[in-house]
């Protein structure tokens, strides 16, 4: 064998099957390719047996060996991460993609079908595995335990939104009859005594609706109280590294159990953050410059990251000014923004939120206390 033949064999490209999945509630659209030819198919949603058959059939029809390496992708959505774990368990190298990060045609009107989307996603997958990293963003998939740790505060968030909805509904029912009454813990006992605008008794239909609405509100209050109690108990005797990080954050003035829990379980407890830029970007607090020709402007923060962390960081920024007034971060805000107008202060509070998140990351990761920050006694 001469040297030219050996070189040609060394440069041979490993055969690979690419698969893009377009997921829906009833049918999964599949687009296969080997770099030269493409095929499309579909399987019933969630039918992994049919998916295995489709993979084997695609290899056969594209002329690939049965042991060919398979790489796949799908867009993050309602199916979550179970499919990613199942595909990995099948030996498929899968990536979950942030759908908002995928490049699209900038024309005002563009054709969009499942077939076109599948072709587009497959092209991006091939380019990604060829070394291109700018066409989309791959989601960092949490472990089962890390995903489960996020359930408590997310359920609390939903329950509190539902509670507000029921409270507003009760107030609205009363206002339509000219009644001004406080919806509090004793509201259920006062329903019988409520009177209409002319002093007459409540109609039976309205009274029944108020009672049922209030019963649903009481159930929500009980569930919220139970979840908050569970969180307190877990923080009283933290058993995991993430829970110990929550307790550590709570030692900083302005950081309470709700904010500390959210910051850790959504962000610091499972993301391998490497620098301050990643912290800001993953929270959606990174700047978005626009610089083209003679036009140059700042478009504000990207809002591309975790919305819960971003909202909580802004809320904590206001509390930081109140409870950590002598810290370097609060002093920086006072010098730069406090003397400006309303818009300037709002811009400043977002900038402060970004700096606080970076400071909290350094505190948890490297033990660096924010300069001038006040520690309080453990709340455990």
Secondary structure, DSSP 8 states (H G I E B T S, - for coil): --HHHHHHHHT----EEEEEEE--SSEEEEEEE-SS-EEEEEEETT-HHHHHHHHHHHHHHTT--TT-EEEEEEE-STTTTHHHHHHHHTT-EEEEE-GGGS----SSS----HHHHHHHHHHHHHHHHTT--SS--B-----HHHHHHTHHHHHHHHHHHHHHHHHHHHHHHHHTTT-----STTHHHHTTT-B-TTS-B--HHHHHHHHHHHHHHHHHHHHHHHHHHHHHHHHHT--SHHHHHHHHHHTBTT--HHHHHHHIIIIITT----SHHHHHHHTT-SEEEEEETTEEEEEEE---S-HHHHHHHHHHHHHHHHH-TTSHHHHHHHHHTTTS-HHHHHHHHHHHHHHHHHHHHHHHHH----TT--B-----
